[in-house]
C-alpha cells in the first residue's frame, strides 16, 4: 500500500507541496523503490524496466527531480529520515520482491544514494 511513498513524500516536501501532485510523487517514488529493490537483490532489471514503463504509460513522471545541487541524495535522505516509517533515524522502505509481494525494510545509505542517483533527472 505504501510502495513508493517514502521517496514520493521526500519529493513533495523537497519541491514544496503543490509543485508535484501526490500521485506524481508516489509514481516516481515507486520507480525509485524498484531501483532500490533491485540493488538489494529483491527483483531483477527486467522487473524495474517493466514497472517503469507502466508508471510512464500512466502519465506519471519516472525521473526524480533534483532537490539539491550540492548533495541531492543527501537531501533526499534527510527528508526521508523524518518519514513516519523511520525509527531512530533508520529509514524503512516499502520495497518489492515481485508482483504483489511487498516487504518493509531498511537499506544501507549507499544503496539508497545509488537508487536516487539512477533516478534523478
VMD Tcl script that draws the C-alpha trace (Angstrom):
set ca {
  {0.00 0.00 0.00}
  {2.79 2.47 0.77}
  {5.09 1.35 -2.04}
  {6.76 4.49 -3.38}
  {5.53 6.78 -0.61}
  {8.82 7.26 1.25}
  {10.56 8.58 -1.85}
  {7.37 10.33 -3.01}
  {6.91 12.24 0.24}
  {10.55 13.39 0.03}
  {9.85 14.73 -3.48}
  {6.70 16.55 -2.34}
  {8.41 18.05 0.69}
  {11.65 18.89 -1.10}
  {9.94 20.65 -4.01}
  {7.32 22.31 -1.86}
  {3.84 20.88 -1.56}
  {1.75 21.54 -4.65}
  {4.59 21.58 -7.18}
  {4.03 17.88 -7.89}
  {0.73 16.14 -7.25}
  {0.79 13.40 -4.61}
  {0.26 10.75 -7.30}
  {3.18 12.09 -9.32}
  {5.48 11.87 -6.32}
  {4.32 8.38 -5.42}
  {4.53 7.15 -9.04}
  {8.10 8.38 -9.33}
  {8.77 7.03 -5.85}
  {7.62 3.59 -7.00}
  {10.28 3.67 -9.71}
  {12.87 4.73 -7.14}
  {11.77 2.00 -4.73}
  {12.01 -0.56 -7.54}
  {15.59 0.58 -8.25}
  {16.41 0.19 -4.56}
  {14.73 -3.24 -4.52}
  {16.95 -4.28 -7.41}
  {20.08 -3.07 -5.64}
  {19.06 -5.18 -2.64}
  {18.68 -8.23 -4.87}
  {14.90 -8.47 -4.47}
  {13.99 -8.01 -8.16}
  {15.86 -8.04 -11.45}
  {16.46 -5.30 -14.04}
  {13.65 -6.58 -16.27}
  {11.14 -6.07 -13.43}
  {12.37 -2.50 -12.85}
  {12.11 -1.71 -16.57}
  {8.57 -3.17 -16.77}
  {7.39 -1.21 -13.72}
  {8.97 1.97 -15.10}
  {7.15 1.53 -18.43}
  {3.83 1.01 -16.60}
  {4.28 4.14 -14.50}
  {5.25 6.12 -17.59}
  {2.22 4.80 -19.52}
  {0.02 6.08 -16.70}
  {1.36 9.56 -17.47}
  {3.39 9.86 -14.27}
  {6.99 11.05 -14.02}
  {9.68 8.38 -13.86}
  {12.64 10.73 -13.42}
  {13.04 12.17 -9.96}
  {13.68 15.89 -9.55}
  {16.87 17.31 -8.12}
  {16.26 18.54 -4.59}
  {19.78 19.90 -4.06}
  {22.57 20.96 -6.38}
  {25.32 20.20 -3.86}
  {24.15 16.89 -2.30}
  {20.95 15.70 -3.94}
  {20.94 12.19 -2.44}
  {21.79 13.66 0.97}
  {18.77 15.95 0.76}
  {16.50 13.00 -0.09}
  {17.95 11.04 2.85}
  {17.42 13.96 5.24}
  {13.79 14.28 4.18}
  {13.15 10.54 4.34}
  {14.59 10.30 7.86}
  {11.59 12.29 9.09}
  {9.11 9.97 7.35}
  {6.59 8.30 9.66}
  {8.07 4.85 8.86}
  {11.53 5.89 10.09}
  {12.64 4.72 13.51}
  {15.60 6.26 15.38}
  {16.88 7.78 12.14}
  {16.66 4.47 10.24}
  {14.62 4.83 7.06}
  {12.22 1.95 6.46}
  {11.10 1.45 2.88}
  {8.22 -0.47 1.37}
  {10.07 -2.45 -1.28}
  {9.01 -5.03 -3.83}
  {10.06 -8.66 -4.14}
  {7.96 -9.28 -7.24}
  {4.42 -8.68 -8.46}
  {2.15 -8.39 -5.44}
  {4.94 -9.05 -2.92}
  {5.88 -6.09 -0.73}
  {8.27 -6.01 2.21}
  {9.16 -3.28 4.71}
  {12.85 -2.96 5.49}
  {15.77 -0.61 5.91}
  {18.57 -0.25 3.37}
  {22.16 0.97 3.58}
  {22.52 4.66 2.73}
  {25.00 3.81 -0.05}
  {22.37 1.73 -1.88}
  {19.70 4.37 -1.32}
  {22.05 7.00 -2.74}
  {22.73 4.80 -5.79}
  {19.00 4.35 -6.41}
  {18.41 8.10 -6.10}
  {21.29 8.89 -8.46}
  {19.94 6.38 -11.01}
  {16.52 8.02 -11.00}
  {17.27 11.73 -10.92}
  {16.85 13.91 -13.96}
}
mol new
graphics top color blue
foreach p $ca { graphics top sphere $p radius 0.5 }
foreach p [lrange $ca 0 end-1] q [lrange $ca 1 end] { graphics top cylinder $p $q radius 0.2 }
display resetview
